[in-house]
Amino acid sequence: MARIAGINIPPNKIVSIALTYIHGIGLHSSKNICKALSIPQDVRVNNLTEDQMLKITEYINTNHKVEGDLRRE
């Protein structure tokens, strides 16, 4: 399983849907993330390269407040 922001996202899902498993990211945000990183929205998580996974993780960490930070508020 792929792990982003401390959450295991399902490998057989489409990227734009799988990112919604992270608390604080909805469908609109996940589509914007894919667009900003030039990652096709219809690719499955298990077909992403390590570089693409790293880019997604870094983008979410710098531009979105997710999981623990949101729950603390």
Backbone as XML, in Angstrom:
<?xml version="1.0"?>
<chain id="A" units="angstrom">
  <residue number="1" name="MET">
    <atom name="N" x="0.828" y="-1.191" z="0.000"/>
    <atom name="CA" x="0.000" y="0.000" z="0.000"/>
    <atom name="C" x="0.869" y="1.250" z="0.000"/>
  </residue>
  <residue number="2" name="ALA">
    <atom name="N" x="0.372" y="2.251" z="-0.665"/>
    <atom name="CA" x="1.057" y="3.533" z="-0.693"/>
    <atom name="C" x="0.714" y="4.297" z="0.582"/>
  </residue>
  <residue number="3" name="ARG">
    <atom name="N" x="1.671" y="5.041" z="1.087"/>
    <atom name="CA" x="1.463" y="5.786" z="2.324"/>
    <atom name="C" x="1.747" y="7.258" z="2.070"/>
  </residue>
  <residue number="4" name="ILE">
    <atom name="N" x="0.732" y="8.083" z="2.272"/>
    <atom name="CA" x="0.859" y="9.533" z="2.103"/>
    <atom name="C" x="0.249" y="10.195" z="3.330"/>
  </residue>
  <residue number="5" name="ALA">
    <atom name="N" x="0.973" y="11.134" z="3.914"/>
    <atom name="CA" x="0.516" y="11.882" z="5.095"/>
    <atom name="C" x="0.104" y="10.949" z="6.236"/>
  </residue>
  <residue number="6" name="GLY">
    <atom name="N" x="0.792" y="9.839" z="6.358"/>
    <atom name="CA" x="0.515" y="8.898" z="7.437"/>
    <atom name="C" x="-0.700" y="8.016" z="7.216"/>
  </residue>
  <residue number="7" name="ILE">
    <atom name="N" x="-1.246" y="8.045" z="6.021"/>
    <atom name="CA" x="-2.438" y="7.250" z="5.701"/>
    <atom name="C" x="-2.111" y="6.276" z="4.587"/>
  </residue>
  <residue number="8" name="ASN">
    <atom name="N" x="-2.536" y="5.036" z="4.752"/>
    <atom name="CA" x="-2.395" y="4.053" z="3.678"/>
    <atom name="C" x="-3.529" y="4.275" z="2.690"/>
  </residue>
  <residue number="9" name="ILE">
    <atom name="N" x="-3.164" y="4.590" z="1.448"/>
    <atom name="CA" x="-4.193" y="4.752" z="0.437"/>
    <atom name="C" x="-4.226" y="3.492" z="-0.422"/>
  </residue>
  <residue number="10" name="PRO">
    <atom name="N" x="-5.419" y="3.082" z="-0.843"/>
    <atom name="CA" x="-5.549" y="1.819" z="-1.578"/>
    <atom name="C" x="-4.853" y="1.867" z="-2.934"/>
  </residue>
  <residue number="11" name="PRO">
    <atom name="N" x="-4.072" y="0.848" z="-3.260"/>
    <atom name="CA" x="-3.294" y="0.858" z="-4.501"/>
    <atom name="C" x="-4.108" y="0.630" z="-5.766"/>
  </residue>
  <residue number="12" name="ASN">
    <atom name="N" x="-5.300" y="0.086" z="-5.634"/>
    <atom name="CA" x="-6.077" y="-0.223" z="-6.827"/>
    <atom name="C" x="-7.061" y="0.882" z="-7.208"/>
  </residue>
  <residue number="13" name="LYS">
    <atom name="N" x="-7.044" y="1.997" z="-6.492"/>
    <atom name="CA" x="-7.950" y="3.108" z="-6.775"/>
    <atom name="C" x="-7.285" y="4.114" z="-7.710"/>
  </residue>
  <residue number="14" name="ILE">
    <atom name="N" x="-8.110" y="4.920" z="-8.366"/>
    <atom name="CA" x="-7.622" y="6.024" z="-9.191"/>
    <atom name="C" x="-7.077" y="7.097" z="-8.256"/>
  </residue>
  <residue number="15" name="VAL">
    <atom name="N" x="-6.000" y="7.758" z="-8.654"/>
    <atom name="CA" x="-5.299" y="8.706" z="-7.784"/>
    <atom name="C" x="-6.233" y="9.768" z="-7.215"/>
  </residue>
  <residue number="16" name="SER">
    <atom name="N" x="-7.058" y="10.372" z="-8.059"/>
    <atom name="CA" x="-7.917" y="11.455" z="-7.581"/>
    <atom name="C" x="-8.918" y="10.972" z="-6.530"/>
  </residue>
  <residue number="17" name="ILE">
    <atom name="N" x="-9.313" y="9.718" z="-6.585"/>
    <atom name="CA" x="-10.221" y="9.156" z="-5.580"/>
    <atom name="C" x="-9.441" y="8.723" z="-4.343"/>
  </residue>
  <residue number="18" name="ALA">
    <atom name="N" x="-8.288" y="8.114" z="-4.540"/>
    <atom name="CA" x="-7.496" y="7.601" z="-3.423"/>
    <atom name="C" x="-7.031" y="8.719" z="-2.489"/>
  </residue>
  <residue number="19" name="LEU">
    <atom name="N" x="-6.738" y="9.891" z="-3.030"/>
    <atom name="CA" x="-6.279" y="10.990" z="-2.182"/>
    <atom name="C" x="-7.367" y="11.483" z="-1.234"/>
  </residue>
  <residue number="20" name="THR">
    <atom name="N" x="-8.625" y="11.206" z="-1.557"/>
    <atom name="CA" x="-9.711" y="11.631" z="-0.674"/>
    <atom name="C" x="-9.768" y="10.807" z="0.614"/>
  </residue>
  <residue number="21" name="TYR">
    <atom name="N" x="-9.009" y="9.731" z="0.686"/>
    <atom name="CA" x="-8.926" y="8.944" z="1.915"/>
    <atom name="C" x="-8.162" y="9.700" z="3.000"/>
  </residue>
  <residue number="22" name="ILE">
    <atom name="N" x="-7.455" y="10.748" z="2.619"/>
    <atom name="CA" x="-6.698" y="11.566" z="3.572"/>
    <atom name="C" x="-7.639" y="12.616" z="4.135"/>
  </residue>
  <residue number="23" name="HIS">
    <atom name="N" x="-7.754" y="12.674" z="5.452"/>
    <atom name="CA" x="-8.631" y="13.640" z="6.118"/>
    <atom name="C" x="-8.172" y="15.061" z="5.787"/>
  </residue>
  <residue number="24" name="GLY">
    <atom name="N" x="-9.051" y="15.836" z="5.176"/>
    <atom name="CA" x="-8.718" y="17.207" z="4.806"/>
    <atom name="C" x="-8.568" y="17.415" z="3.310"/>
  </residue>
  <residue number="25" name="ILE">
    <atom name="N" x="-8.610" y="16.338" z="2.545"/>
    <atom name="CA" x="-8.519" y="16.447" z="1.088"/>
    <atom name="C" x="-9.786" y="15.847" z="0.487"/>
  </residue>
  <residue number="26" name="GLY">
    <atom name="N" x="-10.503" y="16.697" z="-0.231"/>
    <atom name="CA" x="-11.709" y="16.249" z="-0.916"/>
    <atom name="C" x="-11.419" y="16.007" z="-2.379"/>
  </residue>
  <residue number="27" name="LEU">
    <atom name="N" x="-12.449" y="15.731" z="-3.129"/>
    <atom name="CA" x="-12.285" y="15.434" z="-4.545"/>
    <atom name="C" x="-11.754" y="16.643" z="-5.315"/>
  </residue>
  <residue number="28" name="HIS">
    <atom name="N" x="-12.256" y="17.824" z="-4.995"/>
    <atom name="CA" x="-11.794" y="19.033" z="-5.675"/>
    <atom name="C" x="-10.302" y="19.277" z="-5.417"/>
  </residue>
  <residue number="29" name="SER">
    <atom name="N" x="-9.896" y="19.143" z="-4.163"/>
    <atom name="CA" x="-8.484" y="19.335" z="-3.818"/>
    <atom name="C" x="-7.595" y="18.285" z="-4.466"/>
  </residue>
  <residue number="30" name="SER">
    <atom name="N" x="-8.068" y="17.041" z="-4.496"/>
    <atom name="CA" x="-7.245" y="15.984" z="-5.084"/>
    <atom name="C" x="-7.069" y="16.197" z="-6.582"/>
  </residue>
  <residue number="31" name="LYS">
    <atom name="N" x="-8.103" y="16.678" z="-7.252"/>
    <atom name="CA" x="-7.975" y="16.975" z="-8.678"/>
    <atom name="C" x="-7.022" y="18.142" z="-8.906"/>
  </residue>
  <residue number="32" name="ASN">
    <atom name="N" x="-7.064" y="19.135" z="-8.013"/>
    <atom name="CA" x="-6.129" y="20.264" z="-8.117"/>
    <atom name="C" x="-4.686" y="19.822" z="-7.881"/>
  </residue>
  <residue number="33" name="ILE">
    <atom name="N" x="-4.478" y="18.889" z="-6.971"/>
    <atom name="CA" x="-3.137" y="18.367" z="-6.703"/>
    <atom name="C" x="-2.606" y="17.662" z="-7.945"/>
  </residue>
  <residue number="34" name="CYS">
    <atom name="N" x="-3.417" y="16.817" z="-8.544"/>
    <atom name="CA" x="-3.005" y="16.108" z="-9.769"/>
    <atom name="C" x="-2.688" y="17.093" z="-10.889"/>
  </residue>
  <residue number="35" name="LYS">
    <atom name="N" x="-3.507" y="18.107" z="-11.010"/>
    <atom name="CA" x="-3.306" y="19.110" z="-12.060"/>
    <atom name="C" x="-2.015" y="19.888" z="-11.832"/>
  </residue>
  <residue number="36" name="ALA">
    <atom name="N" x="-1.764" y="20.292" z="-10.585"/>
    <atom name="CA" x="-0.565" y="21.065" z="-10.261"/>
    <atom name="C" x="0.711" y="20.261" z="-10.490"/>
  </residue>
  <residue number="37" name="LEU">
    <atom name="N" x="0.639" y="18.955" z="-10.290"/>
    <atom name="CA" x="1.821" y="18.102" z="-10.423"/>
    <atom name="C" x="1.902" y="17.407" z="-11.777"/>
  </residue>
  <residue number="38" name="SER">
    <atom name="N" x="0.971" y="17.707" z="-12.665"/>
    <atom name="CA" x="0.910" y="17.105" z="-14.009"/>
    <atom name="C" x="0.839" y="15.582" z="-13.953"/>
  </residue>
  <residue number="39" name="ILE">
    <atom name="N" x="0.029" y="15.089" z="-13.042"/>
    <atom name="CA" x="-0.202" y="13.652" z="-12.919"/>
    <atom name="C" x="-1.606" y="13.374" z="-13.459"/>
  </residue>
  <residue number="40" name="PRO">
    <atom name="N" x="-1.736" y="12.465" z="-14.405"/>
    <atom name="CA" x="-3.077" y="12.156" z="-14.929"/>
    <atom name="C" x="-3.990" y="11.660" z="-13.810"/>
  </residue>
  <residue number="41" name="GLN">
    <atom name="N" x="-5.212" y="12.177" z="-13.756"/>
    <atom name="CA" x="-6.143" y="11.824" z="-12.684"/>
    <atom name="C" x="-6.653" y="10.395" z="-12.793"/>
  </residue>
  <residue number="42" name="ASP">
    <atom name="N" x="-6.585" y="9.822" z="-13.977"/>
    <atom name="CA" x="-7.157" y="8.487" z="-14.164"/>
    <atom name="C" x="-6.154" y="7.350" z="-14.007"/>
  </residue>
  <residue number="43" name="VAL">
    <atom name="N" x="-4.935" y="7.665" z="-13.603"/>
    <atom name="CA" x="-3.934" y="6.622" z="-13.370"/>
    <atom name="C" x="-4.180" y="6.017" z="-11.980"/>
  </residue>
  <residue number="44" name="ARG">
    <atom name="N" x="-3.912" y="4.752" z="-11.839"/>
    <atom name="CA" x="-4.101" y="4.076" z="-10.551"/>
    <atom name="C" x="-2.871" y="4.267" z="-9.668"/>
  </residue>
  <residue number="45" name="VAL">
    <atom name="N" x="-3.081" y="4.205" z="-8.374"/>
    <atom name="CA" x="-2.017" y="4.458" z="-7.402"/>
    <atom name="C" x="-0.861" y="3.484" z="-7.593"/>
  </residue>
  <residue number="46" name="ASN">
    <atom name="N" x="-1.154" y="2.218" z="-7.872"/>
    <atom name="CA" x="-0.074" y="1.239" z="-8.013"/>
    <atom name="C" x="0.740" y="1.446" z="-9.287"/>
  </residue>
  <residue number="47" name="ASN">
    <atom name="N" x="0.280" y="2.322" z="-10.191"/>
    <atom name="CA" x="1.038" y="2.632" z="-11.400"/>
    <atom name="C" x="1.856" y="3.917" z="-11.278"/>
  </residue>
  <residue number="48" name="LEU">
    <atom name="N" x="1.787" y="4.565" z="-10.131"/>
    <atom name="CA" x="2.578" y="5.776" z="-9.919"/>
    <atom name="C" x="4.037" y="5.414" z="-9.671"/>
  </residue>
  <residue number="49" name="THR">
    <atom name="N" x="4.930" y="6.270" z="-10.133"/>
    <atom name="CA" x="6.350" y="6.061" z="-9.858"/>
    <atom name="C" x="6.673" y="6.576" z="-8.454"/>
  </residue>
  <residue number="50" name="GLU">
    <atom name="N" x="7.818" y="6.193" z="-7.942"/>
    <atom name="CA" x="8.249" y="6.676" z="-6.631"/>
    <atom name="C" x="8.405" y="8.194" z="-6.639"/>
  </residue>
  <residue number="51" name="ASP">
    <atom name="N" x="8.878" y="8.729" z="-7.755"/>
    <atom name="CA" x="9.054" y="10.174" z="-7.881"/>
    <atom name="C" x="7.705" y="10.895" z="-7.794"/>
  </residue>
  <residue number="52" name="GLN">
    <atom name="N" x="6.699" y="10.356" z="-8.450"/>
    <atom name="CA" x="5.367" y="10.961" z="-8.397"/>
    <atom name="C" x="4.786" y="10.885" z="-6.989"/>
  </residue>
  <residue number="53" name="MET">
    <atom name="N" x="4.991" y="9.774" z="-6.306"/>
    <atom name="CA" x="4.510" y="9.637" z="-4.927"/>
    <atom name="C" x="5.201" y="10.652" z="-4.015"/>
  </residue>
  <residue number="54" name="LEU">
    <atom name="N" x="6.492" y="10.825" z="-4.214"/>
    <atom name="CA" x="7.240" y="11.794" z="-3.420"/>
    <atom name="C" x="6.745" y="13.208" z="-3.670"/>
  </residue>
  <residue number="55" name="LYS">
    <atom name="N" x="6.471" y="13.547" z="-4.932"/>
    <atom name="CA" x="5.960" y="14.876" z="-5.282"/>
    <atom name="C" x="4.603" y="15.122" z="-4.627"/>
  </residue>
  <residue number="56" name="ILE">
    <atom name="N" x="3.740" y="14.113" z="-4.647"/>
    <atom name="CA" x="2.418" y="14.249" z="-4.030"/>
    <atom name="C" x="2.563" y="14.480" z="-2.534"/>
  </residue>
  <residue number="57" name="THR">
    <atom name="N" x="3.410" y="13.700" z="-1.893"/>
    <atom name="CA" x="3.622" y="13.828" z="-0.455"/>
    <atom name="C" x="4.148" y="15.209" z="-0.100"/>
  </residue>
  <residue number="58" name="GLU">
    <atom name="N" x="5.161" y="15.679" z="-0.815"/>
    <atom name="CA" x="5.731" y="16.993" z="-0.544"/>
    <atom name="C" x="4.718" y="18.106" z="-0.789"/>
  </residue>
  <residue number="59" name="TYR">
    <atom name="N" x="3.937" y="17.993" z="-1.855"/>
    <atom name="CA" x="2.933" y="19.007" z="-2.177"/>
    <atom name="C" x="1.872" y="19.087" z="-1.080"/>
  </residue>
  <residue number="60" name="ILE">
    <atom name="N" x="1.415" y="17.943" z="-0.622"/>
    <atom name="CA" x="0.396" y="17.925" z="0.435"/>
    <atom name="C" x="0.962" y="18.483" z="1.733"/>
  </residue>
  <residue number="61" name="ASN">
    <atom name="N" x="2.189" y="18.111" z="2.074"/>
    <atom name="CA" x="2.787" y="18.586" z="3.315"/>
    <atom name="C" x="2.997" y="20.098" z="3.328"/>
  </residue>
  <residue number="62" name="THR">
    <atom name="N" x="3.296" y="20.686" z="2.171"/>
    <atom name="CA" x="3.564" y="22.119" z="2.143"/>
    <atom name="C" x="2.323" y="22.970" z="1.881"/>
  </residue>
  <residue number="63" name="ASN">
    <atom name="N" x="1.323" y="22.433" z="1.197"/>
    <atom name="CA" x="0.199" y="23.263" z="0.768"/>
    <atom name="C" x="-1.145" y="22.948" z="1.424"/>
  </residue>
  <residue number="64" name="HIS">
    <atom name="N" x="-1.232" y="21.879" z="2.170"/>
    <atom name="CA" x="-2.515" y="21.496" z="2.767"/>
    <atom name="C" x="-2.339" y="21.166" z="4.234"/>
  </residue>
  <residue number="65" name="LYS">
    <atom name="N" x="-3.361" y="21.478" z="5.009"/>
    <atom name="CA" x="-3.402" y="21.077" z="6.412"/>
    <atom name="C" x="-4.249" y="19.819" z="6.470"/>
  </residue>
  <residue number="66" name="VAL">
    <atom name="N" x="-3.631" y="18.713" z="6.844"/>
    <atom name="CA" x="-4.333" y="17.427" z="6.808"/>
    <atom name="C" x="-4.147" y="16.659" z="8.107"/>
  </residue>
  <residue number="67" name="GLU">
    <atom name="N" x="-4.946" y="15.632" z="8.249"/>
    <atom name="CA" x="-4.906" y="14.639" z="9.325"/>
    <atom name="C" x="-4.732" y="15.228" z="10.719"/>
  </residue>
  <residue number="68" name="GLY">
    <atom name="N" x="-3.581" y="15.022" z="11.337"/>
    <atom name="CA" x="-3.359" y="15.405" z="12.726"/>
    <atom name="C" x="-3.533" y="16.893" z="12.986"/>
  </residue>
  <residue number="69" name="ASP">
    <atom name="N" x="-3.047" y="17.723" z="12.065"/>
    <atom name="CA" x="-3.178" y="19.166" z="12.246"/>
    <atom name="C" x="-4.650" y="19.588" z="12.262"/>
  </residue>
  <residue number="70" name="LEU">
    <atom name="N" x="-5.440" y="19.018" z="11.378"/>
    <atom name="CA" x="-6.870" y="19.353" z="11.344"/>
    <atom name="C" x="-7.594" y="18.814" z="12.573"/>
  </residue>
  <residue number="71" name="ARG">
    <atom name="N" x="-7.239" y="17.631" z="12.979"/>
    <atom name="CA" x="-7.920" y="17.025" z="14.128"/>
    <atom name="C" x="-7.589" y="17.773" z="15.416"/>
  </residue>
  <residue number="72" name="ARG">
    <atom name="N" x="-6.388" y="18.337" z="15.533"/>
    <atom name="CA" x="-6.016" y="19.108" z="16.708"/>
    <atom name="C" x="-6.828" y="20.384" z="16.817"/>
  </residue>
  <residue number="73" name="GLU">
    <atom name="N" x="-7.123" y="21.001" z="15.667"/>
    <atom name="CA" x="-7.913" y="22.225" z="15.681"/>
    <atom name="C" x="-9.330" y="21.910" z="16.058"/>
  </residue>
</chain>
